[in-house]
Amino acid sequence: MATNYPIVPGHEIVGRVTKVGSAVTSYKAGDLVAVGCMVDSDRTCPNCKRDLEQFCPNMTLTFNSPDKHLGGVTYGGYSDSIVVDEHFVLRLPSNLNIAGAAPLLCAGITTYSPMRHWGVGKGKKVGVVGLGGLGHMAVKFGRAFGAHVAVFTTSPNKKEDALRLGADEVVVSRNADEMKKHAGSFDFIIDTVSADHDINAYINLLGVDGNLTLVGAPAEPLDVPAFSLIMRAPKAGRFCHRWHR
């Protein structure tokens, strides 16, 4: 999407309500709340009616989207204030650290949603490709869900961080022998890498009826030969949209 200038980004927002409209019923001034990557949708399309507003063809993003109410474009979390429909506001539990909670609004939900959707839990072997903003969240969720979590990284020096975050093991993906040991053994792999990479190396690690969800956003198309999918049964290679709810 083309950038409209001036732009104020930010879609992992935590703040306090300063004022509410006359029709607002869920929040009051002073409440600690959070806002993610959306601030509005048409609320009438089939996706909205299924509580899948992230697929609404007329959704309004938190920043750099045409603002149908105020005119111009929306400004994000780095602005002094932001106006949001209460439907897209979340109440923040008081026991959460504010700085730690903010990344849940994007990196958190982006990894949480597919992991829950595909049944990550006790007894499952889960791979996390990459240990960046998204990957570190996936590791923590996988551990919390009770799964066996393996982190795949090209950087051996990230091993200590991965284990500290809850990974059970760390695989250096450039080491062919390490990768080969895990062939056909994963129930679920979440790929968080946005750089160009060989996704087939991870498809080959899936067990029968395993699933690989891509939540990274590589700039160039990834090459996936048909036989990489055919030999792994139906769910292998189902790539999910990054914006989950």
PyRosetta script that sets phi, psi and omega in degrees:
from pyrosetta import init, pose_from_sequence

init()
pose = pose_from_sequence("MATNYPIVPGHEIVGRVTKVGSAVTSYKAGDLVAVGCMVDSDRTCPNCKRDLEQFCPNMTLTFNSPDKHLGGVTYGGYSDSIVVDEHFVLRLPSNLNIAGAAPLLCAGITTYSPMRHWGVGKGKKVGVVGLGGLGHMAVKFGRAFGAHVAVFTTSPNKKEDALRLGADEVVVSRNADEMKKHAGSFDFIIDTVSADHDINAYINLLGVDGNLTLVGAPAEPLDVPAFSLIMRAPKAGRFCHRWHR")
pose.set_psi(1, 136.7)
pose.set_omega(1, -179.4)
pose.set_phi(2, -66.6)
pose.set_psi(2, 144.2)
pose.set_omega(2, 179.0)
pose.set_phi(3, -85.0)
pose.set_psi(3, 132.4)
pose.set_omega(3, 175.7)
pose.set_phi(4, -101.3)
pose.set_psi(4, 120.2)
pose.set_omega(4, -179.1)
pose.set_phi(5, -99.9)
pose.set_psi(5, 147.2)
pose.set_omega(5, -0.9)
pose.set_phi(6, -71.8)
pose.set_psi(6, 151.3)
pose.set_omega(6, -177.1)
pose.set_phi(7, -125.0)
pose.set_psi(7, 138.9)
pose.set_omega(7, 173.4)
pose.set_phi(8, -124.7)
pose.set_psi(8, 105.4)
pose.set_omega(8, -175.9)
pose.set_phi(9, -81.0)
pose.set_psi(9, -172.1)
pose.set_omega(9, 177.7)
pose.set_phi(10, 115.1)
pose.set_psi(10, 111.8)
pose.set_omega(10, 178.7)
pose.set_phi(11, -136.2)
pose.set_psi(11, 26.6)
pose.set_omega(11, 169.8)
pose.set_phi(12, -125.8)
pose.set_psi(12, 82.9)
pose.set_omega(12, -164.6)
pose.set_phi(13, -113.3)
pose.set_psi(13, 131.2)
pose.set_omega(13, 170.8)
pose.set_phi(14, -128.2)
pose.set_psi(14, 132.0)
pose.set_omega(14, 180.0)
pose.set_phi(15, -165.8)
pose.set_psi(15, -174.5)
pose.set_omega(15, 178.9)
pose.set_phi(16, -111.5)
pose.set_psi(16, 141.3)
pose.set_omega(16, 176.9)
pose.set_phi(17, -66.1)
pose.set_psi(17, 129.0)
pose.set_omega(17, 177.6)
pose.set_phi(18, -103.3)
pose.set_psi(18, -26.6)
pose.set_omega(18, -179.0)
pose.set_phi(19, -159.6)
pose.set_psi(19, 146.1)
pose.set_omega(19, 177.9)
pose.set_phi(20, -124.8)
pose.set_psi(20, 152.5)
pose.set_omega(20, 177.0)
pose.set_phi(21, -75.9)
pose.set_psi(21, 167.6)
pose.set_omega(21, -175.1)
pose.set_phi(22, -66.4)
pose.set_psi(22, -24.0)
pose.set_omega(22, -178.0)
pose.set_phi(23, -94.1)
pose.set_psi(23, -2.1)
pose.set_omega(23, -178.0)
pose.set_phi(24, -73.8)
pose.set_psi(24, 131.6)
pose.set_omega(24, -178.5)
pose.set_phi(25, -120.1)
pose.set_psi(25, -17.8)
pose.set_omega(25, -171.9)
pose.set_phi(26, -94.4)
pose.set_psi(26, -17.8)
pose.set_omega(26, -174.7)
pose.set_phi(27, -136.4)
pose.set_psi(27, 161.1)
pose.set_omega(27, 176.7)
pose.set_phi(28, -139.4)
pose.set_psi(28, 163.6)
pose.set_omega(28, 178.2)
pose.set_phi(29, -55.5)
pose.set_psi(29, 135.3)
pose.set_omega(29, 179.9)
pose.set_phi(30, 99.7)
pose.set_psi(30, -17.0)
pose.set_omega(30, 180.0)
pose.set_phi(31, -66.3)
pose.set_psi(31, 141.2)
pose.set_omega(31, 175.0)
pose.set_phi(32, -87.7)
pose.set_psi(32, 121.0)
pose.set_omega(32, -173.0)
pose.set_phi(33, -136.3)
pose.set_psi(33, 172.9)
pose.set_omega(33, -179.0)
pose.set_phi(34, -138.6)
pose.set_psi(34, 152.5)
pose.set_omega(34, -179.9)
pose.set_phi(35, -136.9)
pose.set_psi(35, 137.1)
pose.set_omega(35, -179.8)
pose.set_phi(36, -100.7)
pose.set_psi(36, -137.1)
pose.set_omega(36, -170.6)
pose.set_phi(37, -89.5)
pose.set_psi(37, -0.1)
pose.set_omega(37, -179.5)
pose.set_phi(38, -129.9)
pose.set_psi(38, 146.8)
pose.set_omega(38, 175.5)
pose.set_phi(39, -125.9)
pose.set_psi(39, -3.7)
pose.set_omega(39, 179.0)
pose.set_phi(40, -170.2)
pose.set_psi(40, 160.6)
pose.set_omega(40, 172.3)
pose.set_phi(41, -153.7)
pose.set_psi(41, 175.0)
pose.set_omega(41, -176.1)
pose.set_phi(42, -77.2)
pose.set_psi(42, -18.9)
pose.set_omega(42, 175.4)
pose.set_phi(43, 66.6)
pose.set_psi(43, 4.4)
pose.set_omega(43, -176.9)
pose.set_phi(44, -120.1)
pose.set_psi(44, -17.7)
pose.set_omega(44, -176.8)
pose.set_phi(45, -74.1)
pose.set_psi(45, 164.2)
pose.set_omega(45, -179.5)
pose.set_phi(46, -56.0)
pose.set_psi(46, -37.5)
pose.set_omega(46, 180.0)
pose.set_phi(47, -67.1)
pose.set_psi(47, -43.2)
pose.set_omega(47, 178.2)
pose.set_phi(48, -62.3)
pose.set_psi(48, -39.3)
pose.set_omega(48, -179.1)
pose.set_phi(49, -68.1)
pose.set_psi(49, -17.6)
pose.set_omega(49, 176.0)
pose.set_phi(50, -98.1)
pose.set_psi(50, 13.8)
pose.set_omega(50, -177.0)
pose.set_phi(51, 61.3)
pose.set_psi(51, 34.3)
pose.set_omega(51, 176.9)
pose.set_phi(52, -118.7)
pose.set_psi(52, 53.3)
pose.set_omega(52, -175.9)
pose.set_phi(53, -60.5)
pose.set_psi(53, -22.1)
pose.set_omega(53, 179.7)
pose.set_phi(54, -66.0)
pose.set_psi(54, -12.3)
pose.set_omega(54, 177.0)
pose.set_phi(55, -108.0)
pose.set_psi(55, 9.9)
pose.set_omega(55, 178.5)
pose.set_phi(56, -64.2)
pose.set_psi(56, 130.1)
pose.set_omega(56, 179.4)
pose.set_phi(57, -69.2)
pose.set_psi(57, -13.0)
pose.set_omega(57, -178.8)
pose.set_phi(58, -120.6)
pose.set_psi(58, 29.0)
pose.set_omega(58, -179.8)
pose.set_phi(59, -71.2)
pose.set_psi(59, 155.2)
pose.set_omega(59, 177.0)
pose.set_phi(60, -111.3)
pose.set_psi(60, 117.4)
pose.set_omega(60, 179.2)
pose.set_phi(61, -73.7)
pose.set_psi(61, 159.1)
pose.set_omega(61, -176.3)
pose.set_phi(62, -62.5)
pose.set_psi(62, -32.7)
pose.set_omega(62, 175.2)
pose.set_phi(63, -141.3)
pose.set_psi(63, 153.6)
pose.set_omega(63, 176.0)
pose.set_phi(64, 67.5)
pose.set_psi(64, 23.8)
pose.set_omega(64, 174.7)
pose.set_phi(65, -113.4)
pose.set_psi(65, 147.8)
pose.set_omega(65, 174.3)
pose.set_phi(66, -56.6)
pose.set_psi(66, 130.5)
pose.set_omega(66, -179.3)
pose.set_phi(67, -96.1)
pose.set_psi(67, 105.2)
pose.set_omega(67, -174.7)
pose.set_phi(68, -75.1)
pose.set_psi(68, -12.3)
pose.set_omega(68, -179.2)
pose.set_phi(69, -96.3)
pose.set_psi(69, -45.1)
pose.set_omega(69, -174.6)
pose.set_phi(70, -105.6)
pose.set_psi(70, -7.8)
pose.set_omega(70, -176.1)
pose.set_phi(71, 82.2)
pose.set_psi(71, 168.7)
pose.set_omega(71, -178.5)
pose.set_phi(72, 68.2)
pose.set_psi(72, -145.8)
pose.set_omega(72, 178.4)
pose.set_phi(73, -122.6)
pose.set_psi(73, 160.9)
pose.set_omega(73, 178.6)
pose.set_phi(74, -75.7)
pose.set_psi(74, 146.0)
pose.set_omega(74, 175.9)
pose.set_phi(75, -113.0)
pose.set_psi(75, 139.6)
pose.set_omega(75, -172.0)
pose.set_phi(76, -89.6)
pose.set_psi(76, -156.2)
pose.set_omega(76, -169.8)
pose.set_phi(77, -66.8)
pose.set_psi(77, -16.0)
pose.set_omega(77, 178.3)
pose.set_phi(78, -86.3)
pose.set_psi(78, 0.6)
pose.set_omega(78, 174.2)
pose.set_phi(79, -81.4)
pose.set_psi(79, 167.8)
pose.set_omega(79, -178.6)
pose.set_phi(80, -66.4)
pose.set_psi(80, -33.9)
pose.set_omega(80, -179.9)
pose.set_phi(81, -154.9)
pose.set_psi(81, 167.3)
pose.set_omega(81, -178.6)
pose.set_phi(82, -149.1)
pose.set_psi(82, 141.7)
pose.set_omega(82, 179.0)
pose.set_phi(83, -103.0)
pose.set_psi(83, 127.1)
pose.set_omega(83, -175.0)
pose.set_phi(84, -136.5)
pose.set_psi(84, 138.2)
pose.set_omega(84, 172.1)
pose.set_phi(85, -62.7)
pose.set_psi(85, 137.1)
pose.set_omega(85, -175.3)
pose.set_phi(86, -59.8)
pose.set_psi(86, -22.7)
pose.set_omega(86, 178.8)
pose.set_phi(87, -61.9)
pose.set_psi(87, -24.4)
pose.set_omega(87, -177.5)
pose.set_phi(88, -109.5)
pose.set_psi(88, 20.2)
pose.set_omega(88, 177.0)
pose.set_phi(89, -108.7)
pose.set_psi(89, 140.1)
pose.set_omega(89, 179.9)
pose.set_phi(90, -116.1)
pose.set_psi(90, 140.2)
pose.set_omega(90, 176.0)
pose.set_phi(91, -80.5)
pose.set_psi(91, 132.5)
pose.set_omega(91, -178.7)
pose.set_phi(92, -97.1)
pose.set_psi(92, 122.1)
pose.set_omega(92, 177.8)
pose.set_phi(93, -58.6)
pose.set_psi(93, 140.8)
pose.set_omega(93, -175.1)
pose.set_phi(94, -68.1)
pose.set_psi(94, -18.6)
pose.set_omega(94, -177.9)
pose.set_phi(95, -86.6)
pose.set_psi(95, -0.8)
pose.set_omega(95, 178.8)
pose.set_phi(96, -90.4)
pose.set_psi(96, 139.0)
pose.set_omega(96, 172.7)
pose.set_phi(97, -67.6)
pose.set_psi(97, 127.6)
pose.set_omega(97, -173.4)
pose.set_phi(98, -60.3)
pose.set_psi(98, -47.3)
pose.set_omega(98, -178.3)
pose.set_phi(99, -65.0)
pose.set_psi(99, -36.9)
pose.set_omega(99, -179.8)
pose.set_phi(100, -75.0)
pose.set_psi(100, -26.9)
pose.set_omega(100, -177.4)
pose.set_phi(101, -78.6)
pose.set_psi(101, -31.0)
pose.set_omega(101, -174.5)
pose.set_phi(102, -54.2)
pose.set_psi(102, -44.5)
pose.set_omega(102, -179.4)
pose.set_phi(103, -64.3)
pose.set_psi(103, -15.0)
pose.set_omega(103, 176.9)
pose.set_phi(104, -64.0)
pose.set_psi(104, -22.4)
pose.set_omega(104, -174.5)
pose.set_phi(105, -73.0)
pose.set_psi(105, -16.4)
pose.set_omega(105, 176.2)
pose.set_phi(106, -134.5)
pose.set_psi(106, -68.1)
pose.set_omega(106, -179.7)
pose.set_phi(107, -58.8)
pose.set_psi(107, -36.4)
pose.set_omega(107, -178.9)
pose.set_phi(108, -66.8)
pose.set_psi(108, -54.3)
pose.set_omega(108, -176.1)
pose.set_phi(109, -70.7)
pose.set_psi(109, -28.7)
pose.set_omega(109, 179.0)
pose.set_phi(110, -64.0)
pose.set_psi(110, -33.2)
pose.set_omega(110, 178.6)
pose.set_phi(111, -94.7)
pose.set_psi(111, -36.6)
pose.set_omega(111, -178.9)
pose.set_phi(112, -61.0)
pose.set_psi(112, -46.6)
pose.set_omega(112, -173.4)
pose.set_phi(113, -59.5)
pose.set_psi(113, -53.5)
pose.set_omega(113, -179.7)
pose.set_phi(114, -66.9)
pose.set_psi(114, -31.3)
pose.set_omega(114, 179.9)
pose.set_phi(115, -67.3)
pose.set_psi(115, -38.6)
pose.set_omega(115, 176.2)
pose.set_phi(116, -72.2)
pose.set_psi(116, -40.2)
pose.set_omega(116, -178.4)
pose.set_phi(117, -60.0)
pose.set_psi(117, -38.8)
pose.set_omega(117, -176.1)
pose.set_phi(118, -97.3)
pose.set_psi(118, 15.0)
pose.set_omega(118, 169.0)
pose.set_phi(119, 73.8)
pose.set_psi(119, 33.3)
pose.set_omega(119, 176.3)
pose.set_phi(120, -64.3)
pose.set_psi(120, 129.3)
pose.set_omega(120, -178.6)
pose.set_phi(121, -176.4)
pose.set_psi(121, -164.7)
pose.set_omega(121, -177.9)
pose.set_phi(122, -59.3)
pose.set_psi(122, 135.3)
pose.set_omega(122, -179.8)
pose.set_phi(123, 89.2)
pose.set_psi(123, -5.6)
pose.set_omega(123, -179.8)
pose.set_phi(124, -98.5)
pose.set_psi(124, 143.4)
pose.set_omega(124, 174.4)
pose.set_phi(125, -101.5)
pose.set_psi(125, 119.9)
pose.set_omega(125, -171.0)
pose.set_phi(126, -121.2)
pose.set_psi(126, 133.2)
pose.set_omega(126, 176.1)
pose.set_phi(127, -108.3)
pose.set_psi(127, 140.1)
pose.set_omega(127, 175.8)
pose.set_phi(128, -120.3)
pose.set_psi(128, 115.5)
pose.set_omega(128, -178.5)
pose.set_phi(129, -94.0)
pose.set_psi(129, 113.8)
pose.set_omega(129, -179.1)
pose.set_phi(130, 94.1)
pose.set_psi(130, 143.9)
pose.set_omega(130, -178.9)
pose.set_phi(131, -126.4)
pose.set_psi(131, 50.2)
pose.set_omega(131, 177.2)
pose.set_phi(132, -98.2)
pose.set_psi(132, -146.4)
pose.set_omega(132, -177.4)
pose.set_phi(133, -60.0)
pose.set_psi(133, -39.3)
pose.set_omega(133, 177.7)
pose.set_phi(134, -82.8)
pose.set_psi(134, -44.8)
pose.set_omega(134, -174.7)
pose.set_phi(135, -59.9)
pose.set_psi(135, -40.3)
pose.set_omega(135, -177.3)
pose.set_phi(136, -67.5)
pose.set_psi(136, -30.3)
pose.set_omega(136, 175.4)
pose.set_phi(137, -67.6)
pose.set_psi(137, -42.9)
pose.set_omega(137, -179.4)
pose.set_phi(138, -61.2)
pose.set_psi(138, -38.7)
pose.set_omega(138, 178.5)
pose.set_phi(139, -62.4)
pose.set_psi(139, -46.1)
pose.set_omega(139, -178.3)
pose.set_phi(140, -65.9)
pose.set_psi(140, -39.9)
pose.set_omega(140, 177.4)
pose.set_phi(141, -66.0)
pose.set_psi(141, -46.5)
pose.set_omega(141, -179.4)
pose.set_phi(142, -57.1)
pose.set_psi(142, -42.4)
pose.set_omega(142, 178.0)
pose.set_phi(143, -64.6)
pose.set_psi(143, -44.2)
pose.set_omega(143, -179.5)
pose.set_phi(144, -63.6)
pose.set_psi(144, -32.1)
pose.set_omega(144, -179.7)
pose.set_phi(145, -80.1)
pose.set_psi(145, -7.5)
pose.set_omega(145, 177.5)
pose.set_phi(146, 90.4)
pose.set_psi(146, 10.0)
pose.set_omega(146, -179.2)
pose.set_phi(147, -81.3)
pose.set_psi(147, 162.8)
pose.set_omega(147, 169.9)
pose.set_phi(148, -85.5)
pose.set_psi(148, 119.1)
pose.set_omega(148, -171.5)
pose.set_phi(149, -111.8)
pose.set_psi(149, 125.9)
pose.set_omega(149, 174.0)
pose.set_phi(150, -117.1)
pose.set_psi(150, 131.3)
pose.set_omega(150, 178.4)
pose.set_phi(151, -99.7)
pose.set_psi(151, 132.8)
pose.set_omega(151, 174.8)
pose.set_phi(152, -105.8)
pose.set_psi(152, 125.6)
pose.set_omega(152, -178.1)
pose.set_phi(153, -144.5)
pose.set_psi(153, 152.5)
pose.set_omega(153, 174.0)
pose.set_phi(154, -90.0)
pose.set_psi(154, -4.6)
pose.set_omega(154, -174.9)
pose.set_phi(155, -113.1)
pose.set_psi(155, 102.7)
pose.set_omega(155, 179.2)
pose.set_phi(156, -56.0)
pose.set_psi(156, -27.6)
pose.set_omega(156, -178.1)
pose.set_phi(157, -74.1)
pose.set_psi(157, -2.5)
pose.set_omega(157, 175.8)
pose.set_phi(158, -91.4)
pose.set_psi(158, -1.3)
pose.set_omega(158, -176.6)
pose.set_phi(159, -59.1)
pose.set_psi(159, -45.3)
pose.set_omega(159, -177.9)
pose.set_phi(160, -61.2)
pose.set_psi(160, -43.2)
pose.set_omega(160, 179.2)
pose.set_phi(161, -64.6)
pose.set_psi(161, -42.6)
pose.set_omega(161, -178.7)
pose.set_phi(162, -61.2)
pose.set_psi(162, -43.8)
pose.set_omega(162, 179.6)
pose.set_phi(163, -67.6)
pose.set_psi(163, -37.8)
pose.set_omega(163, 178.7)
pose.set_phi(164, -63.8)
pose.set_psi(164, -34.9)
pose.set_omega(164, -179.8)
pose.set_phi(165, -77.0)
pose.set_psi(165, -12.0)
pose.set_omega(165, 176.2)
pose.set_phi(166, 124.0)
pose.set_psi(166, 0.9)
pose.set_omega(166, 179.2)
pose.set_phi(167, -65.8)
pose.set_psi(167, 144.7)
pose.set_omega(167, 176.5)
pose.set_phi(168, -84.5)
pose.set_psi(168, -27.6)
pose.set_omega(168, 177.9)
pose.set_phi(169, -157.4)
pose.set_psi(169, 160.6)
pose.set_omega(169, -179.1)
pose.set_phi(170, -128.6)
pose.set_psi(170, 131.1)
pose.set_omega(170, -179.3)
pose.set_phi(171, -116.1)
pose.set_psi(171, 125.8)
pose.set_omega(171, 174.8)
pose.set_phi(172, -81.8)
pose.set_psi(172, 110.5)
pose.set_omega(172, -169.7)
pose.set_phi(173, -67.6)
pose.set_psi(173, -16.1)
pose.set_omega(173, 177.9)
pose.set_phi(174, -82.6)
pose.set_psi(174, -6.9)
pose.set_omega(174, 179.8)
pose.set_phi(175, -94.6)
pose.set_psi(175, 104.8)
pose.set_omega(175, -175.1)
pose.set_phi(176, -59.5)
pose.set_psi(176, -36.6)
pose.set_omega(176, -179.0)
pose.set_phi(177, -67.7)
pose.set_psi(177, -39.9)
pose.set_omega(177, 178.0)
pose.set_phi(178, -64.5)
pose.set_psi(178, -41.9)
pose.set_omega(178, 180.0)
pose.set_phi(179, -65.5)
pose.set_psi(179, -41.6)
pose.set_omega(179, -176.7)
pose.set_phi(180, -61.8)
pose.set_psi(180, -32.7)
pose.set_omega(180, -179.3)
pose.set_phi(181, -62.7)
pose.set_psi(181, -23.1)
pose.set_omega(181, -175.4)
pose.set_phi(182, -103.7)
pose.set_psi(182, 6.1)
pose.set_omega(182, -176.3)
pose.set_phi(183, -56.1)
pose.set_psi(183, 132.4)
pose.set_omega(183, 174.5)
pose.set_phi(184, 65.7)
pose.set_psi(184, 25.8)
pose.set_omega(184, -171.9)
pose.set_phi(185, -118.4)
pose.set_psi(185, -5.7)
pose.set_omega(185, -174.0)
pose.set_phi(186, -97.7)
pose.set_psi(186, 139.4)
pose.set_omega(186, 173.6)
pose.set_phi(187, -81.4)
pose.set_psi(187, -33.6)
pose.set_omega(187, -174.4)
pose.set_phi(188, -153.3)
pose.set_psi(188, 136.2)
pose.set_omega(188, 174.1)
pose.set_phi(189, -130.3)
pose.set_psi(189, 131.1)
pose.set_omega(189, 175.0)
pose.set_phi(190, -110.8)
pose.set_psi(190, 119.9)
pose.set_omega(190, -175.4)
pose.set_phi(191, -101.0)
pose.set_psi(191, 112.9)
pose.set_omega(191, -174.9)
pose.set_phi(192, -104.7)
pose.set_psi(192, 8.0)
pose.set_omega(192, -172.3)
pose.set_phi(193, -84.3)
pose.set_psi(193, 131.1)
pose.set_omega(193, 178.5)
pose.set_phi(194, -99.6)
pose.set_psi(194, -10.8)
pose.set_omega(194, 176.6)
pose.set_phi(195, -81.3)
pose.set_psi(195, 162.5)
pose.set_omega(195, 176.9)
pose.set_phi(196, -62.4)
pose.set_psi(196, 131.6)
pose.set_omega(196, 179.5)
pose.set_phi(197, -157.5)
pose.set_psi(197, 166.0)
pose.set_omega(197, -178.0)
pose.set_phi(198, -87.6)
pose.set_psi(198, 98.9)
pose.set_omega(198, -177.8)
pose.set_phi(199, -72.8)
pose.set_psi(199, -21.3)
pose.set_omega(199, 179.4)
pose.set_phi(200, -64.6)
pose.set_psi(200, -27.3)
pose.set_omega(200, 178.0)
pose.set_phi(201, -61.6)
pose.set_psi(201, -29.7)
pose.set_omega(201, -179.1)
pose.set_phi(202, -91.4)
pose.set_psi(202, -32.2)
pose.set_omega(202, 174.3)
pose.set_phi(203, -59.2)
pose.set_psi(203, -36.9)
pose.set_omega(203, 179.9)
pose.set_phi(204, -67.9)
pose.set_psi(204, -13.9)
pose.set_omega(204, 179.4)
pose.set_phi(205, -89.5)
pose.set_psi(205, -9.6)
pose.set_omega(205, -178.5)
pose.set_phi(206, -74.1)
pose.set_psi(206, 142.5)
pose.set_omega(206, 170.8)
pose.set_phi(207, -80.8)
pose.set_psi(207, 177.3)
pose.set_omega(207, 178.2)
pose.set_phi(208, -60.6)
pose.set_psi(208, 132.1)
pose.set_omega(208, -177.9)
pose.set_phi(209, 66.3)
pose.set_psi(209, 20.9)
pose.set_omega(209, 175.9)
pose.set_phi(210, -77.2)
pose.set_psi(210, 170.0)
pose.set_omega(210, -177.7)
pose.set_phi(211, -133.7)
pose.set_psi(211, 137.0)
pose.set_omega(211, 171.6)
pose.set_phi(212, -117.5)
pose.set_psi(212, 122.6)
pose.set_omega(212, 177.9)
pose.set_phi(213, -111.3)
pose.set_psi(213, 125.1)
pose.set_omega(213, 179.1)
pose.set_phi(214, -95.8)
pose.set_psi(214, 116.0)
pose.set_omega(214, 176.6)
pose.set_phi(215, -114.3)
pose.set_psi(215, -6.1)
pose.set_omega(215, 170.7)
pose.set_phi(216, -74.3)
pose.set_psi(216, 172.6)
pose.set_omega(216, -177.5)
pose.set_phi(217, -135.3)
pose.set_psi(217, 73.0)
pose.set_omega(217, 178.6)
pose.set_phi(218, -59.6)
pose.set_psi(218, 142.9)
pose.set_omega(218, -177.9)
pose.set_phi(219, -70.3)
pose.set_psi(219, -30.7)
pose.set_omega(219, -177.8)
pose.set_phi(220, -109.2)
pose.set_psi(220, 152.6)
pose.set_omega(220, 178.3)
pose.set_phi(221, -59.7)
pose.set_psi(221, 143.3)
pose.set_omega(221, 176.1)
pose.set_phi(222, -92.4)
pose.set_psi(222, 139.3)
pose.set_omega(222, -177.0)
pose.set_phi(223, -88.9)
pose.set_psi(223, 114.4)
pose.set_omega(223, 179.4)
pose.set_phi(224, -123.3)
pose.set_psi(224, 100.5)
pose.set_omega(224, 177.3)
pose.set_phi(225, -61.8)
pose.set_psi(225, 144.8)
pose.set_omega(225, -176.5)
pose.set_phi(226, -56.5)
pose.set_psi(226, -39.0)
pose.set_omega(226, -175.7)
pose.set_phi(227, -68.7)
pose.set_psi(227, -19.3)
pose.set_omega(227, 174.6)
pose.set_phi(228, -64.9)
pose.set_psi(228, -29.6)
pose.set_omega(228, -179.7)
pose.set_phi(229, -91.5)
pose.set_psi(229, -40.8)
pose.set_omega(229, -175.7)
pose.set_phi(230, -57.7)
pose.set_psi(230, -39.0)
pose.set_omega(230, -175.5)
pose.set_phi(231, -84.0)
pose.set_psi(231, 3.4)
pose.set_omega(231, -178.1)
pose.set_phi(232, -116.7)
pose.set_psi(232, 7.8)
pose.set_omega(232, 177.3)
pose.set_phi(233, 75.4)
pose.set_psi(233, 172.6)
pose.set_omega(233, -164.0)
pose.set_phi(234, -53.6)
pose.set_psi(234, -43.0)
pose.set_omega(234, -169.6)
pose.set_phi(235, -82.8)
pose.set_psi(235, -16.2)
pose.set_omega(235, 179.8)
pose.set_phi(236, -62.7)
pose.set_psi(236, 131.1)
pose.set_omega(236, 176.7)
pose.set_phi(237, 86.3)
pose.set_psi(237, 10.4)
pose.set_omega(237, 172.5)
pose.set_phi(238, -80.1)
pose.set_psi(238, 111.1)
pose.set_omega(238, -175.3)
pose.set_phi(239, -97.8)
pose.set_psi(239, 123.7)
pose.set_omega(239, -174.3)
pose.set_phi(240, -95.9)
pose.set_psi(240, 148.6)
pose.set_omega(240, 177.7)
pose.set_phi(241, -60.7)
pose.set_psi(241, 141.8)
pose.set_omega(241, -174.6)
pose.set_phi(242, -64.5)
pose.set_psi(242, -37.5)
pose.set_omega(242, -174.7)
pose.set_phi(243, -84.6)
pose.set_psi(243, 91.6)
pose.set_omega(243, 176.6)
pose.set_phi(244, -96.3)
pose.set_psi(244, 166.4)
pose.set_omega(244, 178.0)
pose.set_phi(245, -119.3)
pose.dump_pdb("model.pdb")
